[in-house]
């Protein structure tokens, strides 16, 4: 364990607080560059978190957002008058030392200032798959399938930082990850095609082999008709993925943002559920009546017939739906569902 009182000697540290180090950026777009990523790693190594401080005009990449989330870092916007607010929740922050405490009220101004560029539909897909730890196992198939079928896009670059400048090649990615085992590896992936696509891939050892977690963000385009069709098609795409790979769990949600997939420090509409996939183990652990779920909720099976995965779509109305998600969620015990999805234990009724 690191010592939270230890110092972090890094050129991007601008000041230090209680349990954190802060870096101030005036860049219009902050990416998970080698410098920023090393700051996060160095801070974590001594038990500190990172506080990113920007002005209201700065944006971050999807990669930075994943990095902040994974390490418990925070992003605070400082306005011209010195007022502070959490960039992602809109809550006011009394001081930098309070940045990691969600105690402030939601800033009404942050809620109302939504740039017109934030009009494009996004689809965020999170997928965990299991691979056997064999020499013939190759990584990156999830990224390729999702990119092609959700965005008419192909991965063109990868790297341990942004920009992802190495030529995309699944064999090279696999070789890199295998050489780092048993350490966890995380890479950033860039795409090129009909629509913007960006992704992160995290690979780790598990009791059953190798777990590959892919988080992808896709811009669905400004044509609402085409975007809606992409959303309606998403459950079938996840089903095809479950046919091709051993999916542990997967989800797709609808968001909105800029066409270039950069994230603004403004309050966005909450994500809308589009689909969930329960892998074979989760289906078995939950003792699901698959026929009943197919009849009542439009679920369908994927993968191996004897031990199938189950795809649960929330697109009956031609879009994502919280109502359909909630209706389905009532069928499950919270405790059992959390256990099946590999989530931390929760109390029933939480």
WOQUIQUI-V53828 format. One record per residue. PHI is phi in degrees with one decimal (999 if undefined). PSI is psi as a letter, one per 40 degrees, with the letter a starting at -180 (NA if undefined). Layout:
# WOQUIQUI-V53828
PHI|PSI / PHI|PSI
This chain:
# WOQUIQUI-V53828
999|i / -81.8|i / -98.5|h / -64.2|e / -93.6|e / -70.4|i / -86.0|i / -120.0|h / -89.3|g / -147.9|h / -64.2|e / -88.8|e / -75.9|h / -100.0|d / -159.6|i / -125.0|i / -127.5|a / -73.6|g / 83.6|e / -146.3|i / -122.0|i / -114.1|i / -126.2|h / -104.0|h / -130.6|h / -107.8|e / -66.9|i / -72.7|d / -137.6|h / -102.8|h / -113.5|i / -83.4|g / -70.2|i / -58.4|d / -65.0|d / -66.3|d / -64.8|d / -68.9|d / -61.4|d / -61.2|d / -66.8|d / -63.3|d / -64.0|d / -61.6|d / -64.4|d / -115.8|f / 77.1|f / -111.3|i / -107.5|i / -104.7|h / -112.0|h / -93.0|h / -115.6|h / -135.2|i / -85.5|i / -67.4|e / -92.0|e / -85.9|i / -127.0|i / -124.5|i / -81.0|i / -59.6|d / -62.9|d / -63.6|d / -59.3|d / -65.1|d / -66.3|d / -61.1|d / -64.2|d / -68.8|d / -110.5|e / 70.1|f / -75.6|i / -132.4|i / -124.9|h / -118.8|h / -99.3|h / -108.9|h / -80.0|i / -60.9|d / -88.5|e / 90.8|e / -66.6|i / -118.5|i / -150.6|i / -67.1|h / -66.1|d / -103.2|d / -104.9|e / 79.5|e / -74.1|i / -69.3|i / -123.2|h / -69.1|d / -155.9|i / -61.7|d / -65.9|e / -94.7|e / -63.4|d / -98.3|e / -115.5|h / -86.0|g / -115.6|e / -80.8|i / -83.9|i / -69.5|h / -78.2|h / -61.3|d / -64.3|d / -64.9|d / -70.6|d / -92.8|e / -94.7|g / -113.6|h / -58.0|i / -62.3|e / -66.8|e / -84.1|f / -112.7|e / -86.6|i / -72.9|h / -117.1|i / -120.2|h / -106.5|h / -120.0|h / -121.8|h / -136.0|h / -114.4|h / -124.3|i / -108.2|h / -119.5|i / -74.8|i / -80.3|g / -119.7|i / -62.2|d / -82.9|e / -68.5|h / -123.1|i / -98.9|i / 96.7|e / -65.0|d / -62.7|d / -59.2|d / -64.4|d / -65.4|d / -64.2|d / -61.3|d / -66.4|d / -92.1|e / -101.9|d / -135.6|e / 49.5|f / -130.7|i / -124.0|i / -64.7|h / -122.0|e / -146.9|i / -147.0|i / 179.7|i / -82.7|e / -138.9|i / -102.6|i / -71.6|i / -79.1|g / -96.4|e / -83.0|i / -61.7|h / -64.3|h / -155.5|h / -61.8|d / -64.3|d / -68.7|d / -59.8|d / -62.6|d / -62.4|d / -62.2|d / -65.0|d / -61.3|d / -68.5|d / -95.3|e / -59.7|i / -90.0|e / -70.3|i / -73.5|i / -119.7|i / -134.4|h / -129.3|i / -108.0|i / -125.9|h / -113.5|i / -121.5|i / -145.1|h / 166.8|a / -62.8|d / -134.6|i / -67.2|i / -145.4|h / -143.2|i / -154.8|i / -123.7|i / -129.6|h / -118.8|h / -124.0|h / -145.1|i / -76.5|i / -141.5|i / -62.6|d / -107.0|e / 137.6|b / -128.7|h / -103.5|h / -114.1|h / -107.1|h / -113.3|h / -120.0|h / -125.4|i / -121.2|h / -126.1|h / -86.5|h / -88.6|e / 95.7|i / -83.0|e / -78.2|h / -62.7|d / -65.0|d / -66.5|d / -60.5|d / -63.1|d / -64.3|d / -61.3|d / -66.0|d / -62.2|d / -78.0|e / -57.6|d / -58.6|d / -65.0|d / -62.9|d / -64.5|d / -64.0|d / -66.2|d / -64.4|d / -67.2|d / -68.7|d / -90.4|d / -136.9|i / -86.8|g / -80.6|h / -83.5|d / -161.6|i / -150.6|i / -150.6|i / -134.6|h / -132.2|i / -97.9|h / -130.8|a / -139.5|i / -176.0|a / -73.9|i / -64.2|d / -89.3|e / 70.3|e / -76.8|i / -107.6|h / -86.6|i / -85.3|f / -130.9|i / -68.5|h / -102.9|i / -62.0|i / -62.9|i / -63.1|i / -108.7|h / -62.8|h / -113.6|d / -166.5|i / -133.9|i / -118.4|h / -101.9|h / -69.4|i / -53.8|d / -65.6|d / -63.0|d / -60.5|d / -68.1|d / -64.3|d / -87.2|e / 51.7|f / -76.9|i / -89.6|g / -63.7|d / -62.3|d / -64.0|d / -67.9|d / -65.8|d / -71.1|d / -87.6|d / -124.5|e / 71.4|e / -67.7|i / -145.9|i / -90.1|i / -147.4|i / 86.1|a / -75.1|h / -58.4|d / -72.1|d / -131.3|g / -80.7|i / -86.5|i / -126.4|h / -99.4|h / -115.5|h / -87.2|i / -124.5|f / -122.3|f / -61.0|d / -91.6|e / 86.3|e / -157.8|a / -71.2|i / -154.5|h / -70.9|d / -60.8|d / -64.4|d / -62.9|d / -64.1|d / -59.7|d / -71.3|d / -60.1|d / -64.3|e / -77.1|e / -113.6|i / -73.3|h / -59.2|d / -64.0|d / -65.5|d / -65.5|d / -61.6|d / -65.6|d / -65.8|d / -87.5|e / 75.1|f / -88.4|i / -59.6|i / -58.1|h / -129.4|i / -84.0|i / -58.8|h / 91.5|e / -69.1|NA
